[in-house]
Amino acid sequence: MRLASLIWLAAGVVLLAQSNWPRLNYQVDPHWPRLPAGWTFEETPGIAVDAREHAFVFHRGKNSIMEFDKDGNLVRSWGDGVFVRPHGLRFDPEGNLWAADDQGHIVVKMDALGRVRMVLGRKNNKGETKDLFNRPTDLAFLPNGDFFVSDGYGNSRVVKFNKEGKFLTAWGKKGTGEGEFNLPHAVAVDKRGRVYVGDRENYRMQVFDSDGKFITQWKHVGSPWGIAVTQSDEIFMCDGHNNRILKLNLNGDVLGVLGASGKLPGQFDFVHHMALGPGGSIYTAEIKNWRAQKFIAR
């Protein structure tokens, strides 16, 4: 069989498999959030949700971190002048809020009032050392407080620190092999401590143990831009290039899909990161549509 025919056949098999994926039963809230008159998001790369179901939106304009209550009302904002280019936003197990600033080359720990409690990296200084990042993208936390930073656009590695911010280990380099990355864009952990890395431009998810040992990879899930793991170890993933959310199990099987490409509520244009609310809602952050969205389980 000729090469072109083989490629066409393989593409057809993938499309058929994707067409059989069930639709996730969620409905967008078109009125969430409620921004004050004259306020707007710009490119919106990050979102995090706390135990009260307050959503914190990280965007690349004024008032770079905005906090909204469950109904979408603005509670407060901060962050102007702190960040160069906002990227990832996560809560740790103790309720501290962490931000990854990719062009500032730092990750910042903040308390519940938005006060800075720890900074890793040096602002506007890039490198590949125990103390420096090169455009970090995301963070993930183990129950004991150890955490991982995906590092990122400039470097091609994952860095592990302990709760006090002490460097423990790092793994990865630029490439397509096992344990290599072409833009490690997102990172998350499950209850067993396995580390899921969104290897964005290699169009795969890679899975490691908590010390960085390669376990497996999933090449059928598209391009992982953002990852969230539920308390029951289900995985939700932003497939940014294909403008959709996938729900996966721990074997990488696709359980459902949400969204489609577009500008209307419930659609996506570069869905970048996501968070899961304690009530089961899905919160998403988009680059091109300059917005955050809330999807409610039906």
MOSULHU-V411910 format. One record per residue. SS is DSSP state (A for helix, B for strand, O for the rest). BURIAL is + if it has 24 or more other ideal C-beta (glycine too) atoms within 12 Angstrom, else -. Layout:
BEGIN
ss=SS burial=BURIAL
ss=SS burial=BURIAL
END
This chain:
BEGIN
ss=O burial=-
ss=O burial=-
ss=A burial=-
ss=A burial=-
ss=A burial=-
ss=A burial=-
ss=A burial=-
ss=A burial=-
ss=A burial=-
ss=A burial=-
ss=A burial=-
ss=A burial=-
ss=A burial=-
ss=A burial=-
ss=A burial=-
ss=A burial=-
ss=A burial=-
ss=A burial=-
ss=A burial=-
ss=O burial=-
ss=O burial=+
ss=O burial=-
ss=B burial=-
ss=O burial=+
ss=O burial=-
ss=B burial=+
ss=B burial=-
ss=B burial=+
ss=O burial=+
ss=O burial=-
ss=O burial=-
ss=O burial=+
ss=O burial=+
ss=B burial=-
ss=O burial=+
ss=O burial=-
ss=O burial=-
ss=O burial=-
ss=O burial=-
ss=O burial=-
ss=O burial=+
ss=O burial=+
ss=O burial=+
ss=B burial=+
ss=B burial=+
ss=B burial=+
ss=B burial=+
ss=B burial=+
ss=B burial=+
ss=O burial=+
ss=O burial=-
ss=O burial=-
ss=O burial=+
ss=O burial=+
ss=B burial=+
ss=B burial=+
ss=B burial=+
ss=B burial=+
ss=B burial=+
ss=O burial=+
ss=O burial=+
ss=O burial=-
ss=O burial=+
ss=O burial=+
ss=B burial=+
ss=B burial=+
ss=B burial=+
ss=B burial=+
ss=O burial=-
ss=O burial=+
ss=O burial=-
ss=O burial=+
ss=B burial=-
ss=B burial=+
ss=B burial=+
ss=B burial=-
ss=B burial=+
ss=B burial=+
ss=O burial=+
ss=O burial=-
ss=O burial=-
ss=O burial=+
ss=O burial=+
ss=O burial=+
ss=O burial=+
ss=B burial=+
ss=B burial=+
ss=B burial=+
ss=B burial=+
ss=B burial=+
ss=B burial=+
ss=O burial=+
ss=O burial=-
ss=O burial=-
ss=O burial=-
ss=O burial=+
ss=B burial=+
ss=B burial=+
ss=B burial=+
ss=B burial=+
ss=B burial=+
ss=O burial=+
ss=O burial=+
ss=O burial=+
ss=O burial=+
ss=B burial=+
ss=B burial=+
ss=B burial=+
ss=B burial=+
ss=B burial=+
ss=O burial=-
ss=O burial=-
ss=O burial=-
ss=O burial=+
ss=O burial=-
ss=B burial=+
ss=B burial=-
ss=B burial=+
ss=B burial=+
ss=B burial=+
ss=O burial=+
ss=B burial=-
ss=O burial=-
ss=O burial=-
ss=B burial=-
ss=O burial=+
ss=O burial=-
ss=O burial=+
ss=O burial=-
ss=O burial=-
ss=O burial=-
ss=O burial=+
ss=O burial=+
ss=O burial=+
ss=O burial=+
ss=B burial=+
ss=B burial=+
ss=B burial=+
ss=B burial=+
ss=B burial=+
ss=B burial=+
ss=O burial=+
ss=O burial=-
ss=O burial=-
ss=O burial=-
ss=O burial=+
ss=B burial=+
ss=B burial=+
ss=B burial=+
ss=B burial=+
ss=B burial=+
ss=O burial=+
ss=O burial=+
ss=O burial=+
ss=O burial=+
ss=O burial=+
ss=B burial=+
ss=B burial=+
ss=B burial=+
ss=B burial=+
ss=B burial=+
ss=O burial=-
ss=O burial=-
ss=O burial=-
ss=O burial=+
ss=O burial=-
ss=B burial=-
ss=B burial=+
ss=B burial=-
ss=B burial=+
ss=B burial=+
ss=O burial=+
ss=O burial=-
ss=B burial=-
ss=O burial=-
ss=O burial=-
ss=O burial=-
ss=O burial=-
ss=O burial=+
ss=O burial=+
ss=B burial=+
ss=O burial=+
ss=O burial=+
ss=B burial=+
ss=B burial=+
ss=B burial=+
ss=B burial=+
ss=B burial=+
ss=B burial=+
ss=O burial=+
ss=O burial=-
ss=O burial=-
ss=O burial=+
ss=O burial=+
ss=B burial=+
ss=B burial=+
ss=B burial=+
ss=B burial=+
ss=B burial=+
ss=A burial=+
ss=A burial=+
ss=A burial=+
ss=O burial=+
ss=B burial=+
ss=B burial=+
ss=B burial=+
ss=B burial=+
ss=B burial=+
ss=O burial=+
ss=O burial=+
ss=O burial=-
ss=O burial=+
ss=O burial=-
ss=B burial=-
ss=B burial=+
ss=B burial=-
ss=B burial=+
ss=B burial=+
ss=O burial=-
ss=O burial=+
ss=O burial=+
ss=O burial=+
ss=O burial=+
ss=B burial=+
ss=B burial=+
ss=B burial=+
ss=B burial=+
ss=B burial=+
ss=B burial=+
ss=O burial=+
ss=O burial=-
ss=O burial=-
ss=O burial=-
ss=O burial=+
ss=B burial=+
ss=B burial=+
ss=B burial=+
ss=B burial=+
ss=B burial=+
ss=A burial=+
ss=A burial=+
ss=A burial=+
ss=O burial=+
ss=B burial=+
ss=B burial=+
ss=B burial=+
ss=B burial=+
ss=B burial=+
ss=O burial=-
ss=O burial=+
ss=O burial=-
ss=O burial=+
ss=O burial=-
ss=B burial=+
ss=B burial=+
ss=B burial=+
ss=B burial=+
ss=B burial=+
ss=O burial=+
ss=O burial=-
ss=B burial=-
ss=O burial=-
ss=O burial=-
ss=O burial=-
ss=O burial=-
ss=O burial=+
ss=O burial=+
ss=B burial=+
ss=O burial=+
ss=O burial=+
ss=B burial=+
ss=B burial=+
ss=B burial=+
ss=B burial=+
ss=B burial=+
ss=B burial=+
ss=O burial=+
ss=O burial=-
ss=O burial=-
ss=O burial=-
ss=O burial=+
ss=B burial=+
ss=B burial=+
ss=B burial=+
ss=B burial=+
ss=B burial=+
ss=O burial=+
ss=O burial=-
ss=O burial=+
ss=O burial=+
ss=B burial=+
ss=B burial=+
ss=B burial=+
ss=B burial=+
ss=B burial=+
ss=B burial=+
ss=B burial=-
ss=O burial=-
END
